[in-house]
Amino acid sequence: MPASRPWNSPRALALAALAAAAATIGGAFVFEYGFGLTPCKLCLQQRLPYYAAMPLLALAALVAPIRPRSAALGLAFAALLFAGGAALGAYHAGAEWGFWAGPSDCGATGGPAAAQVGDFLSRLQTTRVVSCTEAAWRFAGLSLAGWNVLISLALAALSGLGALRSYRP
């Protein structure tokens, strides 16, 4: 690998994908806790590939200089996780646009169970169920699910490129 392009190394690509994935999850938390946008079931499921891929990317970055084949495996698996996340995001965005029906059980979690029936009834009055078919926020015509598709595809490409670079002599 030429020393003039360290940004193109498997380690650098793994670190870039890790940073972008962490920023994406951080952004989701800002929307949820900072702006009060309660995520639906599909929103929460779209985070799972990030949670699974981030440790793989960190491990790949750590071992890339000494075990490039192991790094390639981690990066390739992360790429597959992000591709799956993009597919889930496309399903969610399509449900928001009305291209197909979303899951019938899609709504926000209700929190801890009420101890008394009266508590349960009072909580029902204040509980807001979040639908997977209604976008809570859009920017440039895309919902958060749509943006997740683009980000996940970019992360899949970045991770895949890192895996390919790991196999170069």
MOQUIRA-V321841 format. One record per residue. RES is the residue in three letters. NEAR is the number of other C-alpha atoms within 12 Angstrom. Layout:
RES/NEAR, RES/NEAR
This chain:
MET/16, PRO/10, ALA/8, SER/8, ARG/12, PRO/15, TRP/18, ASN/24, SER/33, PRO/44, ARG/39, ALA/31, LEU/40, ALA/49, LEU/34, ALA/30, ALA/40, LEU/37, ALA/24, ALA/28, ALA/40, ALA/26, ALA/18, THR/30, ILE/29, GLY/18, GLY/21, ALA/28, PHE/20, VAL/16, PHE/20, GLU/21, TYR/13, GLY/12, PHE/14, GLY/15, LEU/25, THR/30, PRO/35, CYS/32, LYS/28, LEU/38, CYS/44, LEU/30, GLN/26, GLN/38, ARG/36, LEU/24, PRO/35, TYR/39, TYR/24, ALA/28, ALA/39, MET/35, PRO/25, LEU/35, LEU/47, ALA/30, LEU/29, ALA/39, ALA/36, LEU/25, VAL/25, ALA/31, PRO/23, ILE/16, ARG/19, PRO/29, ARG/24, SER/26, ALA/39, ALA/37, LEU/32, GLY/36, LEU/49, ALA/35, PHE/32, ALA/44, ALA/40, LEU/29, LEU/33, PHE/42, ALA/31, GLY/28, GLY/39, ALA/36, ALA/27, LEU/33, GLY/37, ALA/32, TYR/29, HIS/39, ALA/36, GLY/27, ALA/26, GLU/31, TRP/22, GLY/15, PHE/13, TRP/16, ALA/19, GLY/26, PRO/19, SER/13, ASP/16, CYS/24, GLY/24, ALA/22, THR/20, GLY/21, GLY/14, PRO/9, ALA/14, ALA/14, ALA/11, GLN/10, VAL/11, GLY/12, ASP/14, PHE/17, LEU/14, SER/13, ARG/19, LEU/16, GLN/12, THR/12, THR/16, ARG/18, VAL/23, VAL/24, SER/27, CYS/37, THR/31, GLU/29, ALA/29, ALA/25, TRP/23, ARG/19, PHE/12, ALA/9, GLY/14, LEU/22, SER/27, LEU/39, ALA/43, GLY/33, TRP/30, ASN/41, VAL/31, LEU/25, ILE/33, SER/41, LEU/30, ALA/27, LEU/43, ALA/39, ALA/28, LEU/37, SER/48, GLY/33, LEU/30, GLY/41, ALA/38, LEU/27, ARG/30, SER/34, TYR/23, ARG/16, PRO/10
